[in-house]
Structures are given as structure tokens and as C-alpha cells.
């Protein structure tokens, strides 16, 4: 069970790698496209400015790898900006397209949302059926650090651009704003919160992801 942690030069990946290992995953942090392309699962973390992160991600050559990986049905996990990159675009970087795998945009918290950035612990409200959140009860707390949020219409784009319904995920409220904090659609999984900083809840999320990877790898062998 090989999980490639994509290192495209954006953010400190040490804590993510440690948390994945604690969840039972065999993790390889890599900047090599060929290593990521051969992995059983990909994890895309991210922190910082959407436009800069997207530019670094594309320049590294990982965009094609991620698209091919998803088309093959292998599991994928995006974390924080790694969730936002899946969307069609972000108001943080107008004119810079995201991957467009989820139908929605990223917007800055409104002024009346509360303190921005949204930094610290907040509750999850799971909805639908998300294997990533299996065993996570309503009201469980995870750790957040972000100023932009995903506004999501509940659909995902397939390879032909056709929208289909998403299986499940979680909402979170901050002040007057309700935003997408986790999502699962087929082999695509992502969180706005940081599972590597979310203690027991985060470990359960990553353990669920590792179980998905093992199940997919066993089925393909």
C-alpha cells in the first residue's frame, strides 16, 4: 500500500507524513512525477495563496499525474488548499483556474463571518455517506486554519464535464458562514480542516483513508 505525499514546494509536509504513518499508511514524500504516478494513493496537501499554490502545482508536472490517477479509480486525498484546488477557481486568484473536479468556487469569508482567518477548533456536521468520515459523530471538532472557504453546490464534474451528485461530506459554521469542510465523491476525498493537527478526529479520518487504499489495492491485486 504505497501512498505518495505530493511535494510540489508548498508547505511543510513533515506533520502530514507522520500522521499518515500513524494511521497505518506506507508514505513516501516525493517531488518525482514518476513515483507519484505509480502510487496506490495520492495525498495533496496545500497551504498559502491559491494562485501561487496552483502555479507551483502545475509547474511541477503533478496536474497530469493527479488527473490520470483519479481516472484510474485510485484513492485521492486533498488537505486544506488541496481541497480548494479541486474547485473551479478562487476569488483569491481571479483568472487562475482550479482543477475543476468539483463544481463550485472558493470565496473569502465575508466581513460578518467572525474572526478571519478562521483559526482553531470547530465542529463538523457530516452529511450523506462519506467513507472518509466513517465513525466521526456530528459535533466532533477538527482544526482549521484558513481565510477562504468553499461554496459548493453538491455536484462533481466527470471527465466530460457532466455534473453528478457527491456521496457525502461535512459542513462547518463559522460566524454567519456555513462552508464545506469535507467531501467524498467516488475516489476523491478532501478536507478543509487539517487532519494531521486534529488529534483523534484527524487520526480517524486518515485511518479511514488508509483503509480505502488497502481495500482498493487488495481488489486490484
C-alpha positions, -999 to 999 in steps of 0.1 A, spaced: 0 0 0 20 29 -13 7 64 -5 26 93 -23 26 126 -5 30 151 -32 57 177 -25 54 205 -51 72 230 -29 42 244 -10 41 239 27 58 217 54 48 181 49 65 166 78 34 165 101 12 152 74 36 123 67 39 115 104 1 115 108 -4 92 77 22 68 90 5 67 124 -28 58 106 -11 28 91 -2 41 57 32 34 40 40 70 30 66 83 5 70 120 3 80 128 -33 88 155 -58 91 130 -86 62 126 -110 71 90 -118 69 80 -82 35 97 -77 22 81 -109 29 46 -96 14 51 -61 -17 33 -49 -30 66 -35 -21 103 -36 -23 129 -9 -23 166 -19 -17 190 10 -15 227 5 -12 260 23 -8 295 12 -21 316 -17 -44 298 -42 -27 313 -73 8 306 -61 0 270 -50 -18 263 -83 11 277 -103 36 256 -83 14 225 -87 11 229 -125 48 238 -130 58 207 -111 41 184 -136 18 169 -110 -15 181 -125 -15 154 -153 -5 128 -127 -34 137 -105 -59 136 -134 -47 103 -146 -47 89 -110 -83 99 -105 -94 85 -138 -79 51 -128 -101 50 -97 -73 51 -72 -79 70 -39 -70 107 -36 -70 130 -5 -67 168 -6 -60 187 25 -68 225 31 -58 243 -1 -56 207 -15 -95 208 -13 -97 243 -28 -76 233 -58 -103 208 -67 -127 236 -73 -133 256 -105 -115 287 -92 -109 311 -63 -116 347 -56 -81 348 -40 -67 345 -75 -92 357 -101 -85 343 -136 -65 313 -123 -84 281 -129 -85 253 -104 -87 216 -114 -124 219 -118 -132 185 -104 -158 198 -80 -185 223 -92 -180 253 -70 -158 283 -62 -136 294 -33 -145 327 -17 -132 348 12 -151 347 44 -175 377 45 -168 405 69 -196 394 93 -184 358 94 -164 363 126 -127 364 131 -106 359 99 -86 338 94 -107 311 109 -80 296 132 -86 268 157 -111 241 165 -146 239 151 -174 213 148 -182 191 118 -217 183 106 -214 152 85 -240 147 57 -246 119 32 -223 89 30 -186 97 32 -163 67 40 -136 93 49 -158 104 79 -169 69 90 -172 69 128 -170 107 130 -201 119 150 -219 151 145 -203 178 166 -168 163 165 -141 190 164 -113 194 139 -86 220 135 -89 248 109 -66 275 96 -79 294 65 -94 327 52 -111 313 22 -140 288 20 -156 265 -5 -191 273 -16 -203 241 -31 -235 231 -50 -232 193 -41 -220 181 -75 -188 169 -91 -176 171 -127 -168 139 -146 -142 137 -174 -168 150 -199 -178 179 -177 -211 164 -167 -222 170 -131 -231 141 -108 -241 141 -72 -215 138 -45 -217 110 -19 -212 130 13 -190 152 34 -194 177 62 -204 213 68 -189 237 94 -203 270 106 -181 300 114 -200 331 125 -226 336 98 -209 314 72 -216 278 65 -189 261 44 -178 228 31 -153 212 55 -150 177 39 -162 159 8 -162 124 -7 -171 116 -43 -161 82 -55 -123 80 -51 -120 118 -45 -118 128 -8 -108 162 7 -109 182 39 -107 219 46 -95 211 81 -61 197 89 -64 161 99 -27 160 109 -35 186 136 -69 173 146 -58 147 171 -83 117 175 -107 130 148 -79 136 124 -63 102 131 -97 85 124 -101 104 91 -66 93 80 -72 57 92 -104 56 72 -84 68 41 -57 42 47 -84 15 48 -98 28 15 -63 25 0 -58 -10 13 -92 -21 0 -85 -7 -34 -50 -22 -36 -63 -56 -25 -91 -55 -51 -66 -46 -78 -41 -74 -70 
